[in-house]
Amino acid sequence: MMLIDKIIRVVMMLIDKIIRVVMMLIDKIIRVVMMLIDKIIRVVMMLIDKIIRVVMMLIDKIIGVVMMLIDKIIRVVMMLIDKIIRVVMMLIDKIIRVVMMLIDKILRVVMMLIDKILRVVMMLIAKIIRVVMMLIDKILRVVMMLIYKILRVVMMLIDKMVRVVMMLIDKIIRVVMMLIDKMVRVVMMLIDKMVRVVMMLIDKMVRVVMMLIDKMVRVVMMLIDKMVPREPSRVSNSEGLIIYIFEKNICEFWPQDSGMKIAIFGATGQTGLEAVAQALQRGYHVTAVVRTLDKIQIKDPKLESLSAGARNDYHFCLYLLRACLQVVVGNVMDAGSLRPLLAGHEAVISCLGFPRTKPVTGYTDSMKAITEAMRSNNIRKLVAMTSWYTDSECLSVSSV
């Protein structure tokens, strides 16, 4: 026993050192990858910042030129309007002066014809006002047409400039997005390759460690078996799931992990035990759903009758089962309790059995809850087993 204890300690120290080395390698790889990603992100951000600055400078210059053109056009228009108004006012002033002089002379020369002269003058004034108003109206129309044309030209220039700027911005954004996409793809490819290499290294190291542990355990078992005579007795008629699997000798040819996860209902029955054993033999991850954990406890009084070698084989089998077998409690009639239990599984096997009642509803009710939980978790594979009762008392019960 001291020799076994020393061997186990040495093995555990080797495993601990290997795990530390692997963790240090993984930590260094992650740090290097994070530094590379950080540098790439900084370079990309600097490029984007420079491009944005150049674009903003171009936009600022274009807007400045456009504003200068608009300001000059407005100044020219205002000067033209001001000159036209001055000419009109001068004409009106001269006309008024001439009229006033005529009126003054007429009043001085012909006092007796004041009424007639006033009528003539009023008519002349009305006509003059009409002519002036017509002239002002025409001038205003010409000015408005000029302003409208100038605004049209300015708007066309602004529209063309905006389109050119938008095209430039769009092209720059496309180029930047293409560069970012290529960089992200390269980084993701590098990360994926590094993760694959690390996972391959870890998988190989775990396999080597498991092989070493298996060989060490077998050597120790052989030594113990030679030192202690092996009894011919064998465990039989056990109700425990682990004892049943141990009796099927699955641990002697344990396969590699296939990665598939299945859930088995009714795992404590005769068919359920066989289904669990065959699934584990094929390397599946099995979740055994039971009503209560009492039926799945690893307690068997006949285990004491095993030899030391057989007991160690049993414990080795139990060690392997803990990695691939999970026992959970669930209510097969309640879909809400089954949804979290079936998360991440790829297939479901139902080996449920129910007592003979009139009518038999257990299969229908359980299947409704199981299929509803499967739909919630997007599980499409189902194998179900039902029973047909041939007892004379149950002939009237329809099959499900």
PyMOL commands that set and color helices and strands:
alter all, ss='L'
color gray80, all
select helices_A, chain A and resi 2-109+114-227+241-247+250-253+270-281+293-296+301-305+308-324+335-338+362-376+392-394
alter helices_A, ss='H'
color red, helices_A
select strands_A, chain A and resi 261-265+285-290+325-329+347-350+381-384
alter strands_A, ss='S'
color yellow, strands_A
deselect
rebuild
show_as cartoon
